[in-house]
């Protein structure tokens, strides 16, 4: 069995974090290595390694990630200026932690194309 991810350890209270939102399905924390003035990670409580594990039975979790993003964006004053949501999936997609998470980036104008 693999080790619990850093996100699981945060949810278990083993590692400190700057929690900005939580509900029954997801948490949102500040990224410790921010890539924008505001960089929040939205993490499902269920430890999916990859987006590829999602199916129709997980629609509520996937949807709640978006609902949480909208709530956090409003809470942090990004709802009017705009923000970016990113999910990296797999090695070539830039996923570094084997626990699905979504990045909410904002606080400045974000360039395109990314990466």
Backbone bond lengths (Angstrom), bond angles and torsions (degrees), N, CA, C in turn:
res aa  C-N    CA-C-N  psi(-1)  N-CA   C-N-CA  omega(-1)  CA-C   N-CA-C  phi
1 X - - - 1.449 - - 1.527 109.10 -
2 X 1.314 117.37 136.07 1.456 121.08 -178.86 1.523 110.96 -76.69
3 X 1.313 114.60 162.67 1.461 121.31 178.71 1.529 110.07 -68.85
4 X 1.329 117.48 150.07 1.468 119.53 175.13 1.534 109.81 -63.60
5 X 1.323 116.49 144.19 1.461 120.57 178.79 1.526 109.96 -68.12
6 X 1.317 115.96 164.68 1.463 120.51 175.59 1.527 110.58 -57.56
7 X 1.337 116.89 -34.36 1.464 119.35 179.65 1.521 111.78 -68.56
8 X 1.321 116.93 -40.17 1.468 120.39 176.29 1.524 109.36 -63.00
9 X 1.315 116.67 -41.67 1.459 120.78 179.00 1.532 111.28 -64.08
10 X 1.325 117.39 -37.10 1.467 121.07 175.81 1.526 109.47 -63.80
11 X 1.345 116.65 -47.71 1.471 120.02 -178.59 1.526 112.23 -64.60
12 X 1.344 116.54 -27.74 1.467 120.84 177.90 1.522 112.47 -83.34
13 X 1.343 118.12 -1.14 1.450 121.71 179.59 1.512 114.36 80.18
14 X 1.340 117.45 11.75 1.461 121.42 -178.80 1.523 112.35 -83.61
15 X 1.321 117.36 -23.29 1.463 123.11 -178.38 1.521 107.67 -131.06
16 X 1.329 116.01 135.92 1.464 120.12 179.11 1.523 110.70 -75.01
17 X 1.327 115.27 152.08 1.457 121.34 176.21 1.519 108.41 -152.61
18 X 1.321 114.94 167.18 1.463 121.27 175.66 1.525 106.88 -99.42
19 X 1.320 115.82 88.97 1.456 123.02 -177.20 1.522 110.01 -74.70
20 X 1.336 116.60 128.51 1.462 119.94 178.08 1.528 112.29 -113.67
21 X 1.341 116.94 -14.00 1.466 120.50 -179.29 1.520 108.28 -164.01
22 X 1.331 115.98 146.99 1.461 120.54 170.72 1.509 109.74 -156.89
23 X 1.320 114.77 149.82 1.461 122.39 171.85 1.522 106.68 -147.17
24 X 1.306 117.70 -166.47 1.464 120.53 -176.31 1.527 113.66 -68.41
25 X 1.336 118.21 -22.61 1.460 121.28 -173.73 1.520 114.82 -109.27
26 X 1.345 117.66 -27.55 1.469 120.27 -174.57 1.530 110.99 -142.53
27 X 1.331 113.83 161.69 1.461 121.07 167.73 1.525 107.45 -125.18
28 X 1.326 115.96 160.89 1.463 121.33 173.51 1.526 107.28 -133.89
29 X 1.333 115.04 128.97 1.461 121.64 -177.44 1.518 109.80 -132.98
30 X 1.330 116.02 156.47 1.456 120.07 174.67 1.530 109.31 -73.83
31 X 1.326 116.04 137.30 1.464 121.69 177.41 1.525 108.58 -70.67
32 X 1.332 117.10 136.91 1.470 120.28 -179.89 1.532 111.84 -79.24
33 X 1.329 117.66 -10.39 1.461 122.43 176.95 1.533 108.00 -129.13
34 X 1.334 117.44 68.95 1.470 120.47 -171.34 1.527 113.27 -63.68
35 X 1.337 114.86 139.72 1.453 122.82 178.29 1.521 111.86 -105.40
36 X 1.314 116.61 4.76 1.463 124.14 177.11 1.529 105.97 -155.54
37 X 1.342 118.02 164.13 1.466 119.17 179.21 1.530 113.12 -53.32
38 X 1.325 117.02 -35.83 1.463 121.47 172.44 1.520 107.27 -120.00
39 X 1.325 115.95 122.19 1.463 121.56 -179.35 1.526 107.32 -141.03
40 X 1.317 114.98 105.96 1.465 122.91 -177.47 1.524 108.87 -114.02
41 X 1.313 116.65 142.57 1.463 122.37 174.46 1.521 108.53 -107.35
42 X 1.318 116.11 126.97 1.465 122.03 178.24 1.524 106.35 -107.58
43 X 1.324 115.37 120.19 1.458 121.85 -167.39 1.528 110.49 -126.59
44 X 1.336 117.46 126.60 1.468 117.93 174.01 1.529 110.36 -69.07
45 X 1.310 115.96 144.72 1.463 119.17 177.58 1.528 111.24 -65.71
46 X 1.322 116.61 -33.58 1.464 120.55 177.05 1.531 108.35 -73.93
47 X 1.328 118.08 130.46 1.468 120.76 -171.66 1.531 115.19 -83.37
48 X 1.309 116.92 69.14 1.465 120.69 173.76 1.529 108.00 -69.34
49 X 1.312 117.42 133.94 1.459 120.81 176.03 1.520 109.96 -77.84
50 X 1.321 116.27 -38.72 1.459 121.99 -171.94 1.521 110.88 -139.46
51 X 1.316 115.71 152.02 1.470 120.28 173.04 1.521 109.55 -59.09
52 X 1.323 117.33 -27.09 1.469 121.63 -179.71 1.525 112.78 -61.01
53 X 1.323 118.06 -16.16 1.463 121.82 178.54 1.524 112.31 -81.84
54 X 1.324 117.69 -14.60 1.466 120.81 -178.70 1.530 110.33 -72.43
55 X 1.317 115.50 141.54 1.464 121.43 170.89 1.530 107.19 -141.30
56 X 1.311 117.26 -171.62 1.457 121.01 -176.37 1.527 112.47 -56.91
57 X 1.308 116.92 -29.87 1.460 121.15 179.64 1.522 113.66 -70.06
58 X 1.317 116.47 -11.38 1.465 121.19 -179.25 1.524 112.48 -108.18
59 X 1.315 116.50 12.68 1.472 120.65 -177.23 1.529 111.49 -59.77
60 X 1.318 118.10 -36.21 1.469 120.00 -179.47 1.525 110.95 -64.82
61 X 1.315 117.33 -39.21 1.468 120.66 179.23 1.528 109.82 -68.42
62 X 1.321 116.79 -47.98 1.466 120.28 179.43 1.525 110.35 -59.85
63 X 1.315 116.86 -43.13 1.456 120.85 178.81 1.516 112.07 -65.45
64 X 1.327 116.70 -38.82 1.455 119.75 -179.59 1.520 111.64 -67.38
65 X 1.325 117.52 -27.74 1.471 119.86 174.64 1.529 109.62 -61.50
66 X 1.341 116.89 -41.31 1.468 120.24 178.25 1.522 111.81 -70.38
67 X 1.323 117.03 -40.39 1.466 120.81 177.61 1.530 109.53 -60.91
68 X 1.328 116.68 -45.16 1.467 120.75 178.84 1.523 110.47 -61.91
69 X 1.330 117.22 -40.81 1.468 120.47 179.02 1.522 110.58 -59.87
70 X 1.316 117.13 -44.75 1.468 120.60 179.89 1.523 110.98 -64.02
71 X 1.328 117.65 -41.13 1.464 121.16 179.19 1.530 111.04 -64.97
72 X 1.315 116.50 -44.96 1.465 120.58 -179.61 1.524 110.17 -65.84
73 X 1.333 117.15 -42.43 1.467 120.24 178.79 1.522 110.65 -58.25
74 X 1.315 116.70 -42.75 1.470 120.25 178.76 1.527 110.13 -66.46
75 X 1.312 116.81 -45.13 1.470 122.60 179.80 1.532 110.91 -56.94
76 X 1.333 117.18 -36.14 1.463 122.08 -176.36 1.529 112.98 -96.34
77 X 1.334 116.69 5.56 1.453 120.55 175.96 1.515 115.23 77.54
78 X 1.325 117.60 23.14 1.462 121.59 -179.77 1.523 113.24 -98.14
79 X 1.318 117.00 -7.22 1.463 119.86 -173.04 1.518 112.47 -64.55
80 X 1.306 119.37 -26.80 1.463 121.31 179.72 1.524 112.34 -92.38
81 X 1.326 117.85 -40.30 1.466 120.82 -176.68 1.522 112.98 -79.90
82 X 1.312 117.43 -30.20 1.462 121.96 178.68 1.515 113.20 111.01
83 X 1.317 114.63 163.49 1.461 122.29 -177.89 1.524 108.19 -162.36
84 X 1.304 116.06 169.57 1.458 121.65 179.20 1.524 108.84 -120.63
85 X 1.339 115.61 141.36 1.458 123.03 173.06 1.519 108.20 -113.37
86 X 1.341 116.29 132.28 1.460 121.36 -177.07 1.519 108.76 -136.90
87 X 1.338 115.86 134.23 1.462 121.42 169.23 1.524 106.76 -121.51
88 X 1.321 115.99 114.72 1.462 120.89 174.95 1.522 107.42 -86.56
89 X 1.335 116.86 136.39 1.459 119.96 -177.55 1.520 110.01 -133.98
90 X 1.324 116.05 117.75 1.459 121.47 178.49 1.519 112.16 81.36
91 X 1.319 114.68 166.85 1.464 121.95 -176.17 1.523 112.34 -55.81
92 X 1.337 117.54 -51.08 1.460 120.41 -178.38 1.526 112.46 -69.95
93 X 1.324 117.33 -19.26 1.457 121.32 176.37 1.517 113.12 -85.76
94 X 1.327 117.28 -2.55 1.458 121.47 177.54 1.515 114.97 90.18
95 X 1.334 117.96 14.90 1.464 120.52 179.94 1.525 109.68 -77.12
96 X 1.337 116.51 119.87 1.464 121.44 -179.01 1.528 113.08 -101.03
97 X 1.324 117.11 -26.19 1.463 121.79 -178.10 1.520 108.21 -113.99
98 X 1.330 116.14 129.39 1.463 120.40 -177.33 1.528 110.84 -82.72
99 X 1.307 114.47 62.66 1.470 123.83 174.26 1.522 103.97 -158.14
100 X 1.311 116.85 116.65 1.469 120.95 -176.78 1.522 109.99 -50.65
101 X 1.317 115.84 137.26 1.458 121.43 175.22 1.518 108.85 -156.83
102 X 1.315 115.11 154.02 1.459 121.87 -179.98 1.520 108.31 -116.37
103 X 1.329 115.40 135.56 1.456 121.75 177.04 1.524 108.91 -92.63
104 X 1.325 116.61 132.16 1.454 122.98 170.41 1.531 105.44 -110.17
105 X 1.322 116.33 115.80 1.464 122.46 -176.13 1.511 109.96 -118.23
106 X 1.317 117.22 135.18 1.455 120.18 178.52 1.506 111.51 -169.93
107 X 1.321 114.33 -170.70 1.448 120.63 179.72 1.517 113.70 94.70
108 X 1.327 116.99 -2.45 1.464 123.15 174.72 1.519 107.44 -159.34
109 X 1.331 116.50 167.03 1.453 120.13 175.80 1.524 108.56 -71.55
110 X 1.325 116.04 128.17 1.456 121.81 -177.83 1.518 110.66 -98.87
111 X 1.306 117.38 132.95 1.463 121.60 -177.85 1.512 112.71 -77.15
112 X 1.322 114.53 165.05 1.453 122.21 175.80 1.518 108.50 -142.72
113 X 1.294 122.10 138.20 1.466 125.50 3.82 1.528 112.08 -79.19
114 X 1.330 116.08 153.72 1.457 119.74 177.85 1.528 110.18 -76.65
115 X 1.311 116.13 162.95 1.461 124.49 173.20 1.463 113.49 40.03
